[in-house]
Amino acid sequence: MSQFDPQSHVVPHNLEDPIPVMFWDPLEFVLAVSLMGFGTIMNVWVFGLIGGMGVLLGSRYLKRGAKRGTMQHLLWAMGLQLDKSLVRHFPPPWVNDFIE
């Protein structure tokens, strides 16, 4: 009989965490770069730059104490369906069954 080694079956808790892009989550980084791009396209690059930096710096304060996936849920509630699991398990955000 062989001994069971529990260390050989340990799964890390952060195995499926997204890989950060320059210290930020990929969703926050893409949101900030998109704001900067829209500011450049609309020829108001100063506002785009301020908005992008506001997203990157403000997200750090908004994430404190929040659970994982809060940003995806907020975007889903606003109508942007990014996460397929939210689409499968919940009704569309524009259909609200709880308010009559």
C-alpha positions as CSV (number, residue, x, y, z in Angstrom):
1,M,0.0,0.0,0.0
2,S,1.2,3.5,-0.8
3,Q,0.7,6.5,1.3
4,F,-1.6,9.3,0.0
5,D,0.2,12.6,-0.4
6,P,-2.4,15.4,0.1
7,Q,0.1,18.0,-1.2
8,S,0.0,16.4,-4.7
9,H,-3.7,17.1,-5.0
10,V,-3.8,20.8,-3.8
11,V,-5.6,23.2,-6.2
12,P,-4.7,26.9,-5.7
13,H,-7.6,29.2,-4.9
14,N,-6.5,31.8,-7.5
15,L,-6.1,29.4,-10.3
16,E,-8.8,31.0,-12.6
17,D,-8.1,34.6,-11.7
18,P,-7.5,36.8,-14.7
19,I,-3.9,37.8,-15.5
20,P,-3.4,41.4,-14.6
21,V,-2.4,44.0,-17.2
22,M,0.0,46.5,-15.6
23,F,-1.4,45.9,-12.1
24,W,-5.1,46.2,-13.2
25,D,-7.7,43.6,-14.1
26,P,-8.2,43.2,-17.9
27,L,-11.7,44.6,-17.8
28,E,-10.7,47.8,-16.1
29,F,-7.7,48.2,-18.4
30,V,-9.9,47.8,-21.6
31,L,-12.5,50.2,-20.2
32,A,-9.8,52.8,-19.5
33,V,-8.2,52.4,-22.9
34,S,-11.6,52.6,-24.6
35,L,-12.3,55.9,-22.9
36,M,-9.0,57.2,-24.0
37,G,-9.6,56.1,-27.5
38,F,-13.1,57.6,-27.7
39,G,-11.6,60.9,-26.4
40,T,-9.0,60.8,-29.1
41,I,-11.5,60.0,-31.9
42,M,-13.9,62.8,-30.8
43,N,-11.0,65.3,-30.5
44,V,-11.4,65.8,-26.8
45,W,-8.3,63.8,-25.8
46,V,-7.9,65.6,-22.5
47,F,-11.3,64.4,-21.2
48,G,-10.6,60.9,-22.6
49,L,-7.3,60.8,-20.8
50,I,-8.8,62.1,-17.5
51,G,-11.7,59.6,-17.8
52,G,-9.3,56.7,-18.5
53,M,-7.1,57.6,-15.6
54,G,-10.2,58.1,-13.4
55,V,-11.3,54.5,-14.2
56,L,-7.9,53.1,-13.4
57,L,-7.4,55.0,-10.2
58,G,-11.0,54.9,-9.1
59,S,-11.4,51.2,-9.6
60,R,-8.9,50.5,-6.9
61,Y,-11.1,52.3,-4.3
62,L,-14.3,50.8,-5.7
63,K,-12.9,47.2,-5.4
64,R,-12.1,47.4,-1.7
65,G,-14.3,45.0,0.1
66,A,-16.2,44.0,-3.1
67,K,-16.7,40.4,-4.1
68,R,-15.2,38.9,-7.3
69,G,-17.2,39.7,-10.4
70,T,-18.8,42.9,-9.1
71,M,-17.7,44.9,-12.2
72,Q,-19.0,42.3,-14.6
73,H,-22.3,42.3,-12.7
74,L,-22.5,46.1,-12.8
75,L,-21.9,46.2,-16.6
76,W,-24.5,43.4,-17.0
77,A,-27.1,45.4,-15.0
78,M,-26.5,48.4,-17.2
79,G,-27.3,46.3,-20.3
80,L,-23.8,45.2,-21.6
81,Q,-23.8,41.4,-21.6
82,L,-20.2,40.3,-21.4
83,D,-20.3,37.3,-19.2
84,K,-22.0,34.2,-20.8
85,S,-22.8,32.7,-17.4
86,L,-24.9,35.7,-16.4
87,V,-26.8,35.3,-19.6
88,R,-27.5,31.6,-19.0
89,H,-28.5,31.9,-15.4
90,F,-30.3,35.2,-15.2
91,P,-32.9,37.0,-17.3
92,P,-31.8,40.0,-19.4
93,P,-31.2,43.1,-17.5
94,W,-34.0,45.0,-19.2
95,V,-36.5,42.5,-17.9
96,N,-37.0,43.1,-14.3
97,D,-39.4,40.5,-12.7
98,F,-39.1,41.9,-9.2
99,I,-40.9,45.2,-9.8
100,E,-44.6,45.2,-10.7
